[in-house]
Each structure stands twice: as C-alpha cells, then as structure tokens.
Amino acid sequence: MVVEYSMDLEIESKFHQLQTMMIDVGMVKGLAHPETVKYSQELDMLINHIQKISPIINNVTNR
C-alpha cells in the first residue's frame, strides 16, 4: 500500500508539473508553439498511463 501511495503522489506531482509548464509556455509562446505541444503530448501520455493503471490500483486497494 505504501509503495502504491508513493507512486500515486509521484504521478500526481508529475501531472501538475506538466500541466503548469504547458499552461505557462502556452501563455507566453502560444498554444501552437512546439514547446507547448510537447508538454501537451507528454501530459496526454501521462493521462493515458493513469487511465491504464487506475483499474489495477483500484482493484488492489479495494481488497
């Protein structure tokens, strides 16, 4: 349980970091700037990862 909780915090931290970077870069350089798009794509991949592991985490924690 402790490892899963730690992983959840790490993923949540990475999510907020990418989200903040994407917004900040987008506000300064524009939404179509390659750097903004890069952060958006990284965020998309992280969201896909979260959605993929969420059922696994929920199954383990609901036991």
C-alpha positions as CSV (number, residue, x, y, z in Angstrom):
1,M,0.0,0.0,0.0
2,V,2.8,2.5,0.9
3,V,4.5,1.9,-2.5
4,E,1.2,2.4,-4.4
5,Y,0.5,5.6,-2.4
6,S,4.0,6.9,-3.1
7,M,3.6,6.1,-6.8
8,D,0.2,7.9,-6.8
9,L,1.9,11.0,-5.3
10,E,4.7,10.9,-7.8
11,I,2.3,10.6,-10.8
12,E,0.1,13.4,-9.4
13,S,3.2,15.6,-8.9
14,K,4.3,14.9,-12.5
15,F,0.8,15.6,-13.8
16,H,0.7,19.0,-12.1
17,Q,4.2,19.9,-13.2
18,L,3.5,19.1,-16.8
19,Q,0.1,20.9,-16.6
20,T,1.7,24.1,-15.2
21,M,4.6,24.0,-17.7
22,M,2.1,23.6,-20.6
23,I,0.0,26.5,-19.4
24,D,2.9,28.8,-18.7
25,V,4.6,28.1,-22.0
26,G,1.3,28.4,-23.8
27,M,0.5,31.8,-22.3
28,V,3.9,33.1,-23.3
29,K,4.7,31.4,-26.6
30,G,1.3,30.5,-27.8
31,L,-0.8,27.3,-28.0
32,A,0.7,26.2,-31.3
33,H,4.3,26.6,-30.3
34,P,6.3,23.3,-30.4
35,E,7.2,23.5,-26.8
36,T,3.6,23.9,-25.7
37,V,2.6,21.0,-28.0
38,K,5.5,18.9,-26.5
39,Y,4.1,19.4,-22.9
40,S,0.6,18.7,-24.1
41,Q,1.7,15.4,-25.7
42,E,3.6,14.5,-22.5
43,L,0.5,15.3,-20.5
44,D,-1.6,13.2,-22.8
45,M,0.7,10.2,-22.4
46,L,0.6,10.6,-18.6
47,I,-3.2,10.7,-18.6
48,N,-3.3,7.6,-20.8
49,H,-0.9,5.9,-18.3
50,I,-3.1,7.0,-15.3
51,Q,-6.2,5.7,-17.0
52,K,-4.5,2.4,-17.8
53,I,-3.3,1.8,-14.2
54,S,-6.3,3.2,-12.4
55,P,-8.3,-0.1,-12.6
56,I,-5.3,-2.0,-11.4
57,I,-4.7,0.3,-8.4
58,N,-8.4,0.3,-7.6
59,N,-8.6,-3.5,-7.6
60,V,-5.6,-3.8,-5.3
61,T,-6.8,-1.1,-2.8
62,N,-10.3,-2.5,-2.7
63,R,-9.2,-5.9,-1.4
